[in-house]
Amino acid sequence: MPVLSIIACGMLEDELAHVLSGDRELAQLILVENSEHFGLQRKLKSLGCLSALIPLDRVPEILVREHKQSHPAILKSLSRVHFIQKVLHKLENQHKPKVTVVANMLRRGLHADVEMVRVEVYKKIMEMSRFSDRILIFYGTCGHSLSNLKKDFESLGIQLFFLKDDKGETVEDCISAALGGNDVYARTMVNGENAGTFYLTPKWASNWEEKQNDDAILSLESDIKFLKLYGRAAKINTGLSYEPDFDKNVRDFARFFNLEIVELQGSKTIAEVSYQNAKKFP
């Protein structure tokens, strides 16, 4: 049974919850137990999507056990019968292989330093390659810190998949993914009428005030001066409503930094298509 692992940015939690909950063909969904799994687990549960919560070091053991249980001796015995062999062969050809997904959510605070993003993602690729057939990198290039992943892991012998737009380009970051691609992102910035724009997805807006822990996306003491260069707060409507206070969070952010609010139409397409492409096993 093929295994697709996903290494995901905490800021793309909503998009990951969306694609996983919408997949009714999974053989098994495993969430890696760490300090970041709680939000994803809660959202999946609210969407009726069940998952197993397993520490990363125990995932290989669980996968081996599940594989053995899915091939009981009685089935092997029956498959010797010619008729059963024909039925099994027909079913194998008619249906796509069931896939096990192992999702590993990394902490949001990595945004503070692109080098931290690179080190942590590279580390997780090495760890998860031991039991994976493919790995989907649920990140953008993040300031080019992840732009050389494919080349750097050529010798690993495992396929890496990425969040790509309709031109086949890996998206720059989670904002580009939410807007629908790098070209849309670039056009949106050009149309800003010289007023700097700070982009807010539901997940970004829900975390901007977390200044007392490692998951802060803004350091208010230093960023107040930085955000004075901005004139607008862009609220990106992706159609995902897992964060209930999106409107309020955007208003609070804009009020705090004295920004005008503009609304932008977002998209779930990049997350959806990239996930499906990674899941297409022969």
N, C-alpha and C positions, 0 to 999 in steps of 0.2 A: 504494500500500500504506500503510494508516494507521500512524501512529507514536504509541505511548503511552510517555511518559516518566514515570519515577518518581523523586521526590526523597525519600530515605529517611533516617530517623534511625538512627544506628549502633546504638542499643539495640534496634532492631527488625530486626536482621540475620537472626535465626533465622526470623522470620515471613516476611520477604521471600524468603529461600532456600526456604522451604516452598512459597509460592504459585508462584514461578517454576519450581521443579523439577517441580511437579505439572502444569504447563501443557505438554501435548504438541502444541499447535496453533500455537505461535509460528512465524512466518516466520523471525525472527532475534532473538537476544538479545544486546544490547551492554551491557557493563559499562563505565562511565566509569572510566578509569585515574586513580587518585589515591592518596593515602596510606591510604585506607580500604577499598580494593577487595579486599584480600588475603583477609580472612576470608570474605566472601561468595563469592568465586571458589572458594576451597578447599571450602566446603560444597556449592556447586553441582556441582563436579567429583565429589565423593564420592557425590552423588546421581545421577550420570549425566547431568547437564545441562550441555551445552556452551555456551560464550559467547565472544564476541569482546571483546577488551580494547582500548579505543580512548580516547585523550585527548579531552577534551570539545571542544576546538577543531577536531578532525578529524572529529567525528561527522557534521556536515552533508555533508562531502565523501564519506564512506563511504555514507551513505544515498542520495545522488544516484547514485553508482556502482552500488549494488545495484539501484536502480530501473531503470537502463538495462539492466543485465544480465538482469533478469527479463522484459524485453520485446524479445527478439531479432527481427531483421528477418525471419527465416524464419517466425516465428509470425504476424507481421503479414501476410505474404504469404499464408499458408495461411488466415487468417481471412477473406480475401476470398471464399473458396469458400463458397457458401451453406450447404452441409452443416456445414462446420466452424463457421460463425457460429452455427448453431442449437445445436450441441453446447456451444460456449463459453458461449452465453447461458444454457442450461439449467444448466450447472455453476455459473455465477455466482449463479443464483437458489437453487440447492440448498445451497450451502456458505457459511458465514460468512466474511467477509474475513480473510485471514491478517494478523496484526498483528506489527509490529516493536516490541519493548520496549527502551527505553534506561534503564538503572538507574544512578542516581547516589547513592552512599552517602556521607553527610556524617559528620564526625567526632563521636565520642562526647563529647569535651570541651566541646562547645557547651552542654551542660547547665549548665555553671558560671554562665552568664549568659543570661537569656531574651532580652535585647536582641541578643546575638550570634546566637542561633537565628533571630530575626526577620531580621536583616540578611543572613545567609548564605542562608536559604531564599528571600527576596525576590530576591537576586542570581541564584540558580540558576534561578528561574522565568523571569526576563528572558532569561538566556542560552539556556535550553533551549526557550523558546517559539519560537525561530527555526526549529526543525525539527520541532516536535511538533504533533500534532493535538489531543492531550489531555495533561494532566499530573496524575498521582496524587500527592498530598502524603501520604507515608507517615510522618506525624507526628500527634500530638495537637495541641490548641490551645496546649499548653506554657505554662501560666501566662498565658493569653490573648494571648501574643505573636503567635500566628498566627490569632487569631479573626476578623480582618478581611480575610483573604486574598481571599475571593470578591469583596467590595466593592472592595478596592484594585486588583484586576486586571480589573475589568469591561470596561474599554476596550481590553484587550489582544487581545480577539478569539479567545481560546482557552479551552476548558472546563477547569476545575479540579475534580478529584475528591478526596474526603477519606476518612479512616478513620471510618466512621459505625457507630453501634450500631443495634439493632433499632427504636429510636424515631426514627431519622434524625438523631441528634445527633452531631456530631463529637466523638470521644473526647477526654478531657482530656489524657491523656498515654499513654506506653507501658504503664504499669501498668493503666490503665483498659482499654486494648486487650487486654491479656493476661487480664484478669479477665472480660471479656465485655460491657463497657459502663459508662457513667457511673453508672447506677442500681445496678448490682452493686457498683461501687467504693464508692459512698456507703453502701450497706448494710453492706459489709464493715468500713468504718471505724467505723460506729455500733456494730457488734457487737464492737468491740475491748475492751469491758469496761474502758474508761478507761486501758488500757495502750497507750501509743503504739506503733504498728506500722510497721516499715520493711519495704517490700515488695521481694522479690527474684525477678526472672525469671532464667532461666539466663544471659542476657547480662549483666544487672546483677551477678549473683554472680561472674561470671568476671572482672570488671574493677575490683572495689572496691579492690584493693591497688595499682593502677597509679598510684602517687603521685609517680613520678619523671618523668612526661611530661604533655603537654597533654590526654591522654585520661582523666585521673583523674576518677572520678565522686564521689570523696570527698577532701577535704583533711583528713587524719587529725588534724593539729594542732588545727584549729578544730572538726572534727566530733565528736571524742571528747566534748567538753563538750555539744554539741548532742544526741548520741545517748544521753546519760544520761537524757534525757526519755523515751526509748523503753523498752518492756519486752519487746517481741516482734520476732522476725524472721520474716516470712511468706514461706514458700517456695511460689511459684506454679508448679504443675505444668501446663504448657500442652500436654504431650504431644509436645513437640519435644525431641529428645535430641542436638542437634548439639554441645552443650558437654558433654564427657564427665565433667567433675568437678563437676557441679552440686551433688550431695550434700555433697561435701567442702568446696566453696566456701561453701556456706550454713553448715555447721558451723564453719568457720574464722571467718567473719564474726560469727556469734552468740557464739562463745567470746571473740573479741577485745573485743566490746562488752558481754559479759555479758547476752545476750538469750535469752529462751525461744524455741524454734523452733515455729512452727505451720505446718501445711500447708493450702494452699488449692487448690481445683480451678480451673484456668485454661481458656482457650478459644482456638481458632484461628479461630473463625467470623468475627470482624470483619475480620481480614486477608483471609480467603478471599473473603468476600462483597464487600468493598470493591474488591478487585482485579478480580473478575469483572464488577462493575458498570462499572468504568472501562474495561474491555476490550470492552464491548458496542458495537461500531460498527455503524451501520445498513448 
